[in-house]
Amino acid sequence: MTMRFQVYGWMLWAGLCAGNAAAMETGNGREAAATPATDCAGAVAALAADRAVSAERDAQVEAICAAEAGRPRHDPETEAALQQWQQANLGAIRRHVRTLMASRDPRDQVAAALIAPSAGEPLSGEEFSWTTEEATTAFAAARRLGPDDRLVAWLEVFDCPRARTGSGCDPQAVLERLQRLEPDNAAVWLPALEAAVADADEASIDRLLSRAAAASRHGVPFSEIGLLLTRTLLDVDSPAMTSQVAQALGEDFGIGRAANAEDMAGVHAMAIASAVALPAHQPLQRLCVGPDGKPPRATRLPSCIAIYADMAQDGLLLSQTVALTSLARLTADSAPGAQWRERLRHMHWIRSEGTKAMGVGIPEGYLKSVWRLGELPAMEEMLRAAGVPTTPPPGWLPDDERLRALITTGGVPPRG
C-alpha cells in the first residue's frame, strides 16, 4: 500500500467507520474495528465481515478502491528519488527514536514507543503492534517515569493487552488509577463495562453507568496523541524534499498539491493515533440500544442519555456518530428528540461534503486543525474556506434509507 492511503484512505475510513457505527446503532450491525482498513483489500474484507451493509458504506469502500486503482504511476527517475527519500527519512526517524529513548521525559518515551514500530518501513494498514524491542522498552520507561501521567495511563488501558509478554502492563490496575486521575471523564468509566456485561454483574453495570452519567465530559486522548506525535516527528532531522519528491508525495497522498514536512508528520501521527486511541463503544451500545433496537430498562435510560449527550461533544467523529445516532433513537418520543435528530442531520451533511472536498484536495494545516479543533469542526473550517455551506439545505437527507428514517423519525425500518 502506498503512502497515499495513509491520509486519504484514513479520511475515507473515518466515514466508513462512522457509517458502520450508524448501522450498529440502529441495532442491525456491529461496531467497526478500531484499526483502519485503508487499502482496497482491507476495506472489502471489513465489508464482507459485516452483514450490516448500507449503500453509504458500499460507496466508501468503492472510493477507497478507486483511490488505490488511481494511484499515480511515477516515471522511473521520480520513483527512484521517492524511494531514496523515504528510506533516508525512515533512517532519520529511527535515529530520533533512539534519542527520545535516552530522555527522562515520559512523553518522549511515549512518542518513542508509538513511533518505533513504524520506523522500520513505510506505514501500512496492518494492525499497530507494540512487539518491537524499542517500543516495549520505551513504553516501560514511560510507565516508570510517569506513573501518574494521564496519557501513559490511557495507552496502558488501550493497548497493554497487545504489548509484549513480560512488559508488566496491568490494564485493570491502571484503569482504576485513571479513574482517580480523571473522575469527571465519562470515558474512564466505560471500559470496565465489558467485563461487567460479560459477568452479568448488574450492580457493577449500574454503578459504572451512574459514574459515567455524573461526569461532566467524555474524551479519549486521540488529539493529544496526534499532537504529541506531530510535534515529535517535526523535530526529526528529515532529509530535505526536492520539488520532484514533494510533488510525487503530494500525488501519492492525493492532497492536490506538493507535500511538505507538516503533511508527512501529520499523516504519520494520524495513522498511529487512529490505531491506538479509538474507543470501543460496543458494551455501552449493548446496554443502551441493543441488537434488537429496544430501549434500555427504564432505570438506565437517563444514564444512557446523559453519557451520550457528553459523548456528542467529543472531538472524535466516530464518538459523535455513535452518540448522536443513539440519542436520536433514545429520545424519539420526547421533546429533545427533534434537536438530536437535527444535530445528526448536520453531522452527516458535514461528513458528506467533507469527504467530497478531501477527494479533490486537502488544504495545508488540515490535520493540525483536527488535533486543535476536533474532526467535525476541522471539516467545517475546511468547507467554509472552500465556500461550501456548513448548514444543510432545508429538507436535505443522506442517501441511505435507514439514516434518512433515523433523522426524520428517530426509528429505522426493518431490513428486508
Legacy VTK file of the C-alpha trace (Angstrom):
# vtk DataFile Version 3.0
C-alpha trace
ASCII
DATASET POLYDATA
POINTS 416 float
0.000 0.000 0.000
1.355 3.426 -0.858
1.671 6.359 1.462
-1.328 7.958 -0.244
-3.709 5.720 1.659
-2.243 6.664 4.995
-4.003 10.013 4.709
-6.699 9.752 2.063
-7.578 6.192 2.978
-7.743 7.168 6.639
-10.128 10.010 5.809
-12.367 7.673 3.831
-12.111 5.065 6.548
-13.333 7.634 9.075
-16.518 7.955 7.065
-16.689 4.190 6.603
-16.342 3.655 10.331
-18.954 6.294 11.084
-21.372 4.725 8.631
-20.824 1.316 10.141
-21.285 2.762 13.617
-24.614 4.161 12.479
-25.646 0.725 11.238
-24.625 -0.769 14.557
-26.535 1.954 16.393
-29.764 1.074 14.638
-29.489 -2.409 16.077
-28.517 -4.211 12.888
-24.762 -4.395 12.916
-21.666 -4.298 14.988
-19.092 -1.626 15.506
-16.177 -1.283 13.128
-12.778 -2.412 14.272
-10.605 0.314 15.746
-7.778 -0.332 13.310
-8.494 1.350 9.975
-8.717 -0.683 6.771
-7.215 1.892 4.452
-6.469 -0.275 1.411
-8.957 -1.818 -1.002
-8.464 -5.418 0.137
-8.818 -4.459 3.789
-11.923 -2.376 3.161
-13.563 -5.157 1.149
-12.697 -7.699 3.861
-14.206 -5.443 6.545
-17.337 -5.085 4.442
-17.622 -8.835 3.896
-17.264 -9.496 7.633
-20.183 -7.220 8.472
-23.686 -8.157 7.407
-24.978 -4.671 8.267
-24.178 -3.245 4.839
-25.533 0.117 3.721
-25.355 1.974 0.419
-23.232 4.630 2.121
-20.754 2.056 3.363
-20.581 0.485 -0.087
-19.785 3.895 -1.529
-16.954 4.443 0.951
-15.378 1.091 0.097
-15.736 1.886 -3.595
-13.986 5.220 -3.030
-11.053 3.548 -1.253
-10.681 1.011 -4.058
-10.954 3.728 -6.697
-8.242 5.727 -4.928
-5.978 2.680 -4.905
-6.635 1.935 -8.575
-5.975 5.568 -9.430
-2.634 5.735 -7.666
-0.266 7.802 -9.800
2.434 5.944 -11.685
5.675 7.874 -11.471
8.371 7.771 -14.085
11.410 5.651 -13.134
13.543 8.663 -12.176
10.859 10.088 -9.867
10.132 6.668 -8.348
13.817 6.152 -7.587
14.093 9.613 -5.998
10.978 8.973 -3.947
12.222 5.618 -2.662
15.599 7.122 -1.811
13.969 9.942 0.167
11.636 7.566 2.009
14.476 5.317 3.103
16.544 8.304 4.249
13.554 9.667 6.157
12.962 6.348 7.904
16.619 6.299 8.915
16.238 9.776 10.406
13.139 8.663 12.315
14.983 5.641 13.711
17.820 7.878 14.931
15.319 10.233 16.553
13.596 7.334 18.324
16.926 6.370 19.870
17.402 9.965 21.057
13.934 10.002 22.601
14.643 6.752 24.430
17.504 8.453 26.279
15.130 11.110 27.666
13.817 11.306 31.232
10.520 12.782 29.993
7.694 10.194 29.982
6.047 11.901 26.986
9.264 11.488 24.968
9.205 7.798 25.851
5.540 7.549 24.821
6.385 9.107 21.472
9.295 6.707 21.018
7.096 3.724 21.859
4.423 4.761 19.377
6.751 5.693 16.526
9.245 2.824 16.847
7.046 0.090 15.274
6.629 2.143 12.070
10.239 3.296 11.833
11.429 0.188 10.041
9.320 0.524 6.903
6.587 2.754 5.479
3.310 2.604 7.392
0.678 0.185 6.183
-2.897 -0.627 7.076
-1.787 -3.544 9.228
-2.628 -3.583 12.904
-0.393 -1.499 15.128
1.880 -3.669 17.232
3.945 -2.996 20.327
6.043 -6.051 19.568
9.336 -4.396 18.801
12.072 -4.249 21.382
12.295 -0.458 21.160
8.551 0.042 21.638
8.370 -2.293 24.622
11.425 -0.733 26.264
10.249 2.833 25.686
6.747 2.190 26.979
8.120 0.502 30.105
10.262 3.610 30.655
7.240 5.873 30.150
5.310 3.943 32.795
8.250 4.119 35.201
8.906 7.842 34.646
5.281 8.941 34.573
3.249 6.713 36.902
0.512 9.354 37.144
0.770 10.683 33.603
-2.726 10.608 32.064
-1.527 9.821 28.551
0.647 6.948 29.731
-2.290 5.562 31.700
-4.653 5.835 28.740
-2.270 3.965 26.470
-1.780 1.273 29.078
-5.558 0.797 29.254
-5.951 0.825 25.484
-3.042 -1.282 24.351
-1.381 -3.248 27.116
-3.128 -6.453 26.005
-1.135 -6.213 22.765
2.166 -5.486 24.481
4.989 -7.981 24.533
4.720 -10.694 27.189
6.629 -9.663 30.283
6.087 -5.937 29.778
4.496 -5.676 33.222
1.355 -3.949 31.994
-1.669 -4.228 34.267
-4.695 -2.720 32.455
-7.105 -3.279 35.358
-4.897 -1.567 37.931
-4.115 1.313 35.611
-7.805 1.749 34.746
-8.528 2.254 38.439
-5.681 4.777 38.570
-7.052 6.577 35.529
-10.449 6.772 37.197
-8.774 8.517 40.128
-6.924 10.877 37.774
-9.979 11.792 35.661
-13.149 11.066 37.653
-15.067 13.736 35.688
-14.448 11.983 32.361
-17.188 9.531 31.367
-14.755 7.690 29.092
-12.729 6.327 32.034
-15.755 4.500 33.464
-16.879 2.813 30.248
-14.031 0.312 29.563
-14.967 -1.658 32.694
-18.470 -2.224 31.316
-17.261 -5.028 29.056
-16.293 -7.275 31.966
-19.407 -6.318 33.933
-21.655 -7.179 30.981
-19.819 -10.446 30.351
-20.269 -11.402 34.024
-23.909 -10.205 34.058
-22.926 -8.150 37.119
-25.965 -5.870 37.237
-24.814 -3.965 40.330
-21.456 -3.115 38.716
-23.184 -2.139 35.476
-25.489 0.271 37.287
-22.600 1.716 39.301
-20.457 2.311 36.207
-23.322 3.830 34.243
-24.115 6.165 37.130
-20.497 7.276 37.486
-20.198 7.890 33.742
-23.511 9.769 33.645
-22.410 12.017 36.507
-19.239 13.033 34.658
-19.020 16.441 33.003
-17.383 15.374 29.728
-16.329 12.480 27.513
-12.941 12.330 25.866
-10.138 9.989 24.863
-6.641 11.284 24.073
-6.853 10.902 20.285
-5.962 14.555 19.598
-3.424 14.651 22.423
-1.584 11.689 20.925
-1.814 13.142 17.431
-0.432 16.484 18.537
2.397 14.893 20.528
3.427 12.725 17.583
3.145 15.537 15.058
5.413 17.780 17.132
7.842 14.926 17.711
8.049 13.996 14.039
8.560 17.615 13.038
11.681 17.541 15.249
13.131 14.688 13.181
16.150 15.730 11.128
14.451 14.585 7.935
16.142 14.955 4.562
15.023 17.927 2.515
12.447 17.188 -0.156
13.262 18.168 -3.678
10.386 19.671 -5.632
10.225 16.392 -7.560
9.825 14.348 -4.358
7.381 16.807 -2.770
5.164 16.730 -5.847
5.295 12.932 -6.031
4.377 12.616 -2.350
1.508 15.046 -2.850
0.225 12.898 -5.690
0.599 9.720 -3.631
-1.226 11.341 -0.714
-3.974 12.568 -3.005
-3.838 16.007 -1.372
-3.975 18.020 -4.584
-0.653 19.814 -4.059
3.006 19.222 -3.244
3.522 17.680 0.189
5.545 19.333 2.940
7.122 18.291 6.238
3.946 19.071 8.182
1.937 16.787 5.897
4.410 13.953 6.440
4.361 14.351 10.228
0.572 14.743 10.358
-0.140 11.677 8.234
2.236 9.528 10.271
0.677 10.802 13.507
-2.867 10.257 12.224
-2.161 6.671 11.240
-0.776 5.862 14.690
-3.434 7.754 16.663
-6.225 6.043 14.756
-4.634 2.668 15.541
-4.166 3.119 19.283
-6.646 5.698 20.583
-10.102 4.985 19.201
-12.570 3.926 21.904
-14.719 0.803 21.895
-18.415 1.628 22.264
-19.893 -1.872 21.992
-20.573 -2.586 25.715
-22.414 0.707 26.182
-24.328 0.104 22.969
-25.481 -3.321 24.081
-26.821 -1.819 27.303
-28.366 1.343 25.903
-29.574 0.391 22.413
-29.049 -3.334 21.978
-29.046 -5.513 18.871
-32.853 -5.570 18.803
-33.167 -1.784 18.995
-35.228 -1.941 22.192
-34.697 0.862 24.727
-32.749 0.078 27.904
-34.534 -0.645 31.140
-36.251 2.498 32.405
-33.885 2.957 35.349
-30.894 3.122 32.970
-32.389 5.367 30.291
-31.420 8.702 31.989
-27.827 7.497 32.416
-27.589 6.384 28.784
-28.903 9.738 27.556
-26.545 11.691 29.842
-23.497 9.695 28.701
-24.340 10.078 25.025
-25.005 13.811 25.487
-21.428 14.230 26.749
-20.105 11.955 24.004
-21.848 14.096 21.390
-19.425 16.922 22.314
-16.372 14.692 21.776
-13.876 15.748 19.125
-13.902 12.297 17.532
-16.231 11.855 14.584
-16.750 8.202 15.495
-17.847 9.089 19.027
-20.162 11.821 17.775
-21.732 9.435 15.282
-22.312 6.789 17.934
-23.711 9.350 20.372
-25.998 11.266 18.017
-27.350 8.127 16.373
-28.110 6.625 19.783
-29.690 9.837 21.079
-31.947 10.011 18.030
-33.189 6.529 18.931
-33.467 7.021 22.688
-35.268 10.389 22.514
-37.505 9.670 19.516
-40.688 10.100 21.563
-39.578 13.038 23.704
-39.245 16.785 23.186
-35.394 16.788 22.910
-35.609 14.259 20.059
-36.007 16.879 17.340
-32.847 18.659 18.471
-30.756 15.488 18.447
-32.092 14.427 15.048
-31.170 17.827 13.603
-27.686 17.512 15.097
-27.386 14.114 13.423
-28.540 15.558 10.073
-25.988 18.367 10.344
-23.176 15.934 11.149
-23.954 13.762 8.131
-24.027 16.829 5.892
-20.580 17.956 7.065
-19.183 14.445 6.749
-20.630 14.001 3.261
-19.409 17.362 1.973
-16.077 16.972 3.769
-15.417 13.613 2.136
-16.156 15.140 -1.283
-13.818 18.057 -0.616
-10.987 15.792 0.549
-11.376 13.751 -2.615
-10.267 16.868 -4.511
-7.514 18.035 -2.191
-6.567 18.516 1.450
-5.510 22.026 2.496
-2.280 22.737 4.320
-2.680 22.537 8.079
-5.828 20.408 7.943
-4.540 17.667 10.245
-3.275 20.272 12.696
-6.835 21.626 12.769
-8.098 18.135 13.567
-5.846 17.995 16.654
-6.717 21.564 17.665
-10.455 21.661 16.997
-11.684 18.082 16.591
-12.662 16.262 13.412
-16.072 17.770 12.695
-15.060 21.406 13.424
-11.939 20.907 11.281
-14.120 19.709 8.403
-16.421 22.699 8.899
-13.457 25.079 8.826
-12.203 23.457 5.626
-15.632 23.715 3.988
-16.053 27.381 4.962
-12.660 28.176 3.432
-13.791 26.433 0.236
-17.078 28.346 0.159
-19.190 25.272 0.879
-22.217 25.829 3.176
-21.792 24.189 6.569
-25.551 24.105 7.183
-27.514 21.518 5.246
-30.207 22.857 2.910
-33.800 22.531 4.162
-35.016 19.011 3.584
-31.581 17.563 2.833
-31.144 13.945 3.930
-28.427 11.305 3.375
-28.942 8.799 0.580
-29.001 5.823 2.939
-32.621 4.831 3.623
-32.075 3.855 7.235
-30.209 7.043 8.087
-32.979 9.055 6.453
-35.567 7.316 8.609
-33.454 7.764 11.718
-33.125 11.511 11.110
-36.798 12.054 10.299
-38.407 9.822 12.923
-35.787 8.519 15.330
-36.566 4.979 14.188
-35.471 2.772 11.338
-37.393 0.464 9.008
-36.775 -3.275 9.371
-34.331 -4.784 6.949
-35.875 -6.761 4.153
LINES 1 417
416 0 1 2 3 4 5 6 7 8 9 10 11 12 13 14 15 16 17 18 19 20 21 22 23 24 25 26 27 28 29 30 31 32 33 34 35 36 37 38 39 40 41 42 43 44 45 46 47 48 49 50 51 52 53 54 55 56 57 58 59 60 61 62 63 64 65 66 67 68 69 70 71 72 73 74 75 76 77 78 79 80 81 82 83 84 85 86 87 88 89 90 91 92 93 94 95 96 97 98 99 100 101 102 103 104 105 106 107 108 109 110 111 112 113 114 115 116 117 118 119 120 121 122 123 124 125 126 127 128 129 130 131 132 133 134 135 136 137 138 139 140 141 142 143 144 145 146 147 148 149 150 151 152 153 154 155 156 157 158 159 160 161 162 163 164 165 166 167 168 169 170 171 172 173 174 175 176 177 178 179 180 181 182 183 184 185 186 187 188 189 190 191 192 193 194 195 196 197 198 199 200 201 202 203 204 205 206 207 208 209 210 211 212 213 214 215 216 217 218 219 220 221 222 223 224 225 226 227 228 229 230 231 232 233 234 235 236 237 238 239 240 241 242 243 244 245 246 247 248 249 250 251 252 253 254 255 256 257 258 259 260 261 262 263 264 265 266 267 268 269 270 271 272 273 274 275 276 277 278 279 280 281 282 283 284 285 286 287 288 289 290 291 292 293 294 295 296 297 298 299 300 301 302 303 304 305 306 307 308 309 310 311 312 313 314 315 316 317 318 319 320 321 322 323 324 325 326 327 328 329 330 331 332 333 334 335 336 337 338 339 340 341 342 343 344 345 346 347 348 349 350 351 352 353 354 355 356 357 358 359 360 361 362 363 364 365 366 367 368 369 370 371 372 373 374 375 376 377 378 379 380 381 382 383 384 385 386 387 388 389 390 391 392 393 394 395 396 397 398 399 400 401 402 403 404 405 406 407 408 409 410 411 412 413 414 415
